[in-house]
Amino acid sequence: MPRRVRIHYVSLKSCLVNLPISMYGPLVGNGVRPQALAVHLLKPGIDESPMKEGYVGWTGMASSSSLAQLQSQTTSRSSGDRAGALETVEIDPQFAAALGFAQGDVVEIGLLHDLPVARSVATEPLSADDWEILELHAGYVEDNLLAQVRAACVDQEIDVWVMGRTRIRFRVVSSDPATTPSKKAVLLGTDTEVSIAPKLRGSTTSSAEPPASSADKKPAGSSVADAASSAVDTTQTPSRRPLALRNLPLRIVDSSSIPPPLTDEPTSTIFVSPTTFAQLLPPSSPPLSRDTMSSTYTVATIRVLPSPTTNDIPTAGSNPGTGLVQGTKERAPLAAAKQLLLDGSRKQEEESEDEEPERVLIRPLLGVPERHAVVWLILPVSRAGEWDLISCVVFDAEAPEIHGPATASDDGSPHRLRLVAPSGATDLAGVDSVLESLSSFLVRSFALLGQPAGAPNLPVPTVGVPALLLCGSAGSGRTSVAKEVVERMRRDPRVLAHNLYVDMSKYSEERPAVLKALFERWIDMSSWFKPSVLVLDNLDRVIGPEVEHADSSRQRQLAEHFIAAFSPTRNIRGLVLLATVQNPTTLHPLLSSTHIFNDRVTLKAPDKNARRAILARLVEKQMMSSDLEQDAARPLNHVALATQTEGYSATDLRDLVGRAVHQAAIRSMTAGRGVNASPIQLLSEDFTAAQVDFTPLSLRDVKLQKSEVEWKDIGGLHETRRVLRETLEWPTKYSAIFARCPIRLRSGLLLYGYPGCGKTLLASAVAKECGLNFISVKGPELLNKYIGASEKSVRDLFERATAAKPCVLFFDEFDSIAPKRGHDSTGVTDRVVNQMLTQMDGAEGLDGVYVLAATSRPDLIDSALLRPGRLDKSLLCNMPDLDERAEILSALRHKVALSDTIDLQEFARLTDGFSGADLQALVYNAHLDAVHASITEVEQEKAALANGSKEPSKADVTATPTYIAFGGQTGSGGVLSRAEQSVQERRVETIVDTIRQRSSATTQSRPQGTARPKVSQAHLRSSLASTKPSVSPEERLRLSKIYAAFVSDRDGNMQVPPDMSGIGNRASLG
């Protein structure tokens, strides 16, 4: 008796099955290979249903559903039940449906071990679609056929899945050796030759239909207007073949230039150009006269041609139908538009068989673009949208007529249509050059394609779709610029382009098959309304670069689909592509290597003039849309505001103006003018308050260094401070003057000198005083033992600095980051130096990024970094002399209270050989002694007060708190509840905190009763006795020799520093 099993659907994506557990065990135990085995499935016929059978292969795995059923059956038996359920065989549902097996069918199963291995198997695709898919993926099918098919039977279907998604179906025609009644199938092996006969797509014209006209036999590259010739079906004989006219949007038409109606009764009218009017008339019609043109008309039949609408476009997150993606039917875009036109026309005729075709007046009018129409008072055909195609036909019976005398415009000339000229005013500012570049490219591309306003094609070869790439960082205004330029193309009389805008970020999670179909659909829609501009915004969100250590097959597949859709080999005319990305590097490199984009335009960060224009435009818009005004006595200084907003993008400036308006409203309410006070004045102080705690987009991911050190906190080093201000502060503060400088400005400085002489302190003052963003870099942040990681850290560092420009990059202990190359056995620092040489290349320059390095051993730094163009100037931070030591001690008065009786000149003479850090340590140690002495004095006073031997001091009296009662009546003995007490306590705390914050903000005076300890002469002498110079005379002498050699006769060698016998030697591995 044959073994019986039940069919269970599992998506295996192959022509193989998983065997029941009872059959799987013996096969594995006997070492049977899946390649030498075939499985026979037989479904006996019941009543009138025929018998179904199929020969399949074995995956080598057991049926998981059978195993689960066995476990549940064991549990049931242990509980006393008797199970009679059949085991299951798992098979792919699509392949099972092709064999005639349904879910849950009971079939007989058998194992065939003696089937011959076929030498050749002949197959054919089931449809032309399968053949076209096979042509695209022939290599994949050849490599993976044996992994999905193990057995073949004549007249049986076998399926192959491409990439695990698309199924290709074949039918077995014959095999060698031929099958016999006893052995109806053969096995496929590595030596089996599988041949597939082609199955081309046949003609779609039915034999019952009349033969196509010559107009319908044009190639796929012909215009859609020619394809509209069969859109009208009437019993009359048309004078000429129908013309497809583009419906000109009324919002770009000057309504005052429309001629008056011919009759008092409003009539549906379409205005066309005189040339188009002559093309519509019968050949026997008299020529059109210029004198009677304005009163000439004819009657025509029109129909709005259905266009590819967005209804059949799968939206983000949807599952497209089989006709769009799963069937994977590829079509040329214009041929698809033509077919859709014909089918849609027939469908429309079927739906409107009871309706008469719409008859309207056709009138010639000068100024109407060729092959365009102005639909005026067309009520029944109000469904005609902008740029829709209108099929228009005039029949022989409708000869042109002249109605009354000719009319003219007010100046006596014939009526001429005027289009609304594109206004120069726009909401965008500071991007005039970018808009001009984009507009010039689009107009030039349409001219080369021969499509502006229906002009005849120019004799130039078409090389794919002209494409333009617009790059700009986040917040730079890419989307606004793209929408503005396509609006200009819509109103430009040379182009009159339709536009299709697509935000690609909505499709970032779509499957490649869906996006492939979307590319084709967008091309079809744009080609229908040509000339068209297709805008793909945020293209890099979908077709990004390949990422290391991750599966990037999706990105590459999408890039290949995009290249295939916009390939230069495709003859698509009248379409220009405009794509926007953040950066060319965020796009897949295949799109750059295949030259898809003809040109690239970059939106740079706005400079000072651009920021001034943007701020002026934004403030003007706020003044027009809200109840704001400027103070005539104190008008806004847009130049000063542009200077204060260095590094801001267009989006940052928009947010800043909005915050300033809010600050103006808050100031007006605080001043007591009320909410409805009108108008509110916008002042410069509002912008200053708006910048508090406001971080631009470019700085939100950058860790900036904050410092409280000012120039007044630094004593001495006058020449070094002067050069630092000239190099870092002046070019930013006086950018207009330095922009005219013909020489290249310095962008790198090296601070070298003795330890503790203020190199790092100078850098901290730069962060506070120069008005630049400051990024401090430590050596361990860059060094990494893995190859390429250190270089990436350097690149990321300079990218962050460029995003935060104007910015200062400060490298402390620079000799540990960039030593001489060849002295590191690991090679890590060598790679860091090479990358820094690339980033600081003098040929390219660092625009807005300054490099500030500090070291005490400049001789250990690689010589290439010290050449002009990188670290242009080296500044010595020398040991302070007598006057400088006095200045340093005087500068320390700002942080430590020194007694007025201290003679700073005396201590400056006593501290010969002290560095700036030693002097600071001297004063701080003395201040610590003063604090200890003050604490001891307070403790002694408290002890004396406790013994009653001393009257309390004034400070103790004032420190005693005084309690004051608020509210209530005198003598009232009411008791507050706990809830009321907690409420009053919170109110009092709020009041006290507010008063404390205001007092701390207005004055830095200390509370009464707390005496600030002062450092006396004795404290300094005590501290001087215990403080020694940190740099010994021997070390100072050795470093002075190194600095002298570094300044006077340094070269690229300097292999051994002089006098290596001193302390503090530096050794590096060779």
Summary of the structure (lengths in Angstrom):
residues: 1070
radius of gyration: 43.2
end to end distance: 84.5
largest distance: 134.5
contacts: 3132
relative contact order: 0.05
helix: 40%
strand: 17%
